[in-house]
Amino acid sequence: MKRELRTFVDRAAVENAVAHAVVAEIRDAIAARGRADIVLTGGTVGIGTLGAISQLPEDSTVDWAKVRVWWGDERFVPAGHADRNDAQADTALLNSLPFDPTQVFRFPASDSGLTLVEARQSFDATLRAAFEGEPRFDVVLCGIGPDGHVASLFPGHDHGAGHLVIAVSDSPKPPAERLSLTFAALNAGRNVWIVCAGADKAEAVARVMRNDPPAVTPATALHGTESTIVWADAAAARHVSVA
């Protein structure tokens, strides 16, 4: 699947465009299959996109009872901690929607009574049980770091080949302990989208668009089965050559 770059004037425009696209894909998935599974991301643009969804008039037309929510990665800190992606998502969007807790699949927290390794095993089992086998997401949202990492899959680190979930104990970004979906899980998405903004992401976006090796720029390993799109503002896309 060819990777596409969509460029917008600023971060707000990126968030608004992605919000509309996510809601459209959710409605299409429900119409086609009776359910939608979406993978959320943290970060400024990821959380901003959720806030933008909350402002869309069409979000009220979505049957949220048929939507299941996942995350690409999570910091292994206590439940409700401000650093957790799910806590930020709750504030930005989820708390305002009629979700049953069973529809929201959170990575285990550090105060769950599980070790990091046990938490990985537990969530792997949860993921497989929910899909009765291998996962199949409708939309996967990922941010990208200036180093080209996505989720908690960093350059030069173990990316969990052969697994769906990986335990990260040595993240170069604090906190050191995290849980993350692997590329095997993320690339099970029909639509896999990187959302980003800002000049600090420009070099990483350029490396992705010229298809650098995943060992150097992990984001280049992302591929959706139907679409692979980088949604970026002008600052983040400034180093990409236009053919």
Secondary structure, DSSP 8 states (H G I E B T S, - for coil): --EEEEEESSHHHHHHHHHHHHHHHHHHHHHHHS-EEEEE--HHHHHHHHHHHHT-GGGGGS-GGGEEEEESEEE-S-TT-TT-HHHHHHHHTGGGS---GGGB-----TTSS--HHHHHHHHHHHHHHHHTSS--EEEEEE---TTS-BTTB-TTS---TT-SEEEES--SSSSS-EEEE-HHHHTTEEEEEEEE-SGGGHHHHHHHHTT--TTT-GGGG---SSEEEEEEETTTTTT----
